[in-house]
């Protein structure tokens, strides 16, 4: 139940993580700020990278085809043609299921991988392009995810303590989880002040963003444990793969866009 890492190694990858963040964060902000085709192209690139990582960790033999299907789906989104996007994703799922080598479980795993990575990319796209102030919504939600990640990292590694869910992710602690929620709640106060909107709604939303981001992180960690790998890839120094970096943001993109679509008055209460 105590510390899970020696004190002299807790921040050994901090420099690499900061360098990766200094590269990725401006790229992500630029994509979201521009929106439209620029965002779709960025989502296509990241989704293709995640698809390749999924194929590697799951031993799916048609990784390039999976990456092409995810990229093609993302590039249909700005067209606003639901039938075309549906056709691309259904064809991709069928292809992955048919070309996977093995039984039903293996085929399901391949199809799920395609659905998983495209859903995360599509979630961010719809969060930005929805019928509200998408630029503000996406930038706020993204920044809250980054705050949550940073707070979890520093409080978890600084304080240590009981593990959050050792069966899925042995590196997560309760101190990190609570530090992330607290930091996001404080950001919610700032968000409400900036947007001149409801403080309780903003605080609740910020806390929900932190919880969803952490659940997305835990979910991806659980998937890696089932495939018996430590990192989804090696593309990002200090972070592992793209899947390791955007799992929380992808989850927030999915649930955030769905919440704004289906919860009456939420976008207005947030000032969007």
N, C-alpha and C positions, 0 to 999 in steps of 0.2 A: 504493500500500500504506500510505501514511501517513494523517495526520488527514484526515477527510472534511468537517469543518465549521470555520469560523474560530473562534478561541478566544472572541472577544467575543460570539458567537452561540450558544455551546453550551448555555447555561442560560437562554436568552431566554424560554422558555415554562414555566420552573419554577414561577412563581407561579400560572399558570393550572392547571397540572397538580395542584398542591397543593390548590387550591380545589376542583377536581373530585373529587379523592380524599377530601377532608373531607366531601363530600356523599355520594358513592357508597359508601364503605366502611361507614359506619353503616347505610345502607339494606340492603346485602348481609348484614351481620352480623345485623340484625334479622330479615330473611327466613329466614335459615338457623336462627337461634335458635328461631323460632316453628315452622318446618317445616310440614308438612301443607298445608292450603289456602292459608295465607299465602305459603308458598314457591311453591306452584303459581301463584298470582296474580302474584307477582313475576317468576317465570320466563316467564309468558305475556306480561307487559308488555315485558320485555327481548327476548324472542324476536320479538315483533311489530315492535319497533323495528329489530332486526337484519334482519328480512325486508324491511322498507321500504328499508333501506339497500342490501340486495342487489339489490332491484328497480331502484334508482336507478343503481347502478354497472354493472349488467348490461343496462340498458334493457328490463327485463321490464315489459310494460304493465299487469299486474294486481297491482300491489304491495299494494293494500289487501286483495285476496283472499288473497294469500300470507300477509300478516300475520294475517288472521283464521284461516287454517288452522293456523298455528303456535300462536296463542293457544289455539285450541280443543283442539289436541293436549295442550298443557301442562295445561289444565284437566281433562282426562280422567285424568291420572296419579294424583291422590289417590283416585280411585274404585277403583283396583286391578283394573280390567276390561281385560285385555290385548286382548280382541277389539275393544273399542270404540276403544282407542288405535290399534290396527293399522288399523282401518277408516278412522279420521280421517286418518292419515298417508298411507295408500295412496290415498284419494280426493284428498287434497291434491296428492300427487305426480302423479297422473293429470291433474288439472286444470291444474297448472302446465305439464306437457308439452304438453297439447292447446292451451292458450291462448297459448303463446309464439309469436311471429311470426318465422318463419324455418325453416331446415332442422333436421336432426337434432341438430347441435351446439348450436344455440340452445335447442332443447327440453330437451336434456340439461342444459344450464347452468341453466335455470329450475328443473328438478326437483332438481338437485344443491343449489341454493341453499336450497330448502325443507328438504331433508334435513340440510344442514350446520347451519343455525341451530337446528332443533329438536333435533338430536343434542346440541348444546352445552348447551341448556337442560335436556334430559332427563338428561344426565350429572350435572349438579349436583343435580337432584332425587333421583336414585337414590343418589348419594353420601350425601346427607343422610338418606334414608329407607330405606336398606338394612338388612339383618339384623345390624347391629353398632351400636356407639355412633355413630350418624350425625352427631349434633351435634358431637361432638369431632372426628370424621374430617373433616367438611366445614370446620370452623373452622380446624383445623390446616392442611389442604391449601390453603385459600384464603389464609391468612396467609403460607404459604411461597411461593405465587405472587406475592403482593404484595412480599415481601422480594426474590424473584428479580428482579422488574421494577425495583424501586428500585435494587438493587445493579448491575444491568446498565446502568441509566441513568447513575448517578453514576460508576461506574468506567469505562464506555465513553466518556462525554463528558469525564471528567476526564483519562483517560490516552490516549485515542485509539488509534492504532496500526493494524495490519492489519485489513482488513474480514473479517467472518466469511463472508458469502455475498453478494457484491456483485450477482450476477445476480438475486437475489430481493429483497434488502433492503440497499441501499447504506449505511444508517445503523447497521448492526449491526457491532460489532467483536469480535475475539477477547478483548480485555481485558474487555469488558462481559460476554461469555458466561462467562468463567472467574470473574469477580467474582461473578456470580449464583450459579454452582455452589458456590463457596466459602462465600458467605453462607448458602446453604440448608443446606450440610453443618453449619455451626455451629448453625443452627436445629434440625437433627436431633438434635444433642447435647442441646439444651434440651428438645425434645419427649420424648426418651427419659427424661430426668430427671423431667419432669412426670408422665408416664404410668407411670414405674417399669417400663420395658420394655427390650427388647434395644437396646443402643446401635448395633451394626452394622446391624441391620435399619432402625432409624430414620434413620441416616446415609445408607444406600443409598436409602431411600425419598425422603428429602429431595432428594438429588442427582437422582434420577429425576424428581421433580416439577419441578425447575428445567429439566432437559433437555426434558421434555415441554412445559412452558409455552413455552420458547423455540422449540421446533419448531412449536407452534401459532401463535406469532407470525410465524415465518418463512413458514409455509404461507399465512396470511392476507395477508402482504405480497406473496407471489408471486402470489396471486389478483388483488390490486389492480394489480400491474404488468401482468398480462395484460389487464386492463380499462383500463389507462392512466389510473389515478386515483391521487392522492396519499393521500387519506383516504377512508374509507368513508362519512363524513358529517361534519356540523359540530355535532352535538348537544352534545358534551362539550368545553368549552374546554381547549386544550392537549393533547387526546388525539385529536381528530377525531370519529369516530363511535363508536357502541356496539360495533360489530364490532372496531374498533381497540383498544378497552379490554378486552374479555372474550375475545379469541381464545386467549390462553394459559390463562386460567381454564377456558374451555370445553373445551379439550383435556385438561386435568388432570381435569376432572369426568368426561369420557368414560373415559379410561384408568384413572383412580383407582377408579371404581366397578367397572369390569371386573376390575381386579386384585384388589380385595377380594372380588369374587364368585368368581373362578376360581382364585386362588392359595391352596391349602390352608394354613391356619394364619397367613396374613398379618395378618388383623385381630387375632388373639390375640397375635401377636408385637409388634404396635404398641400393645397395651393397649386396643384397641377392643372 
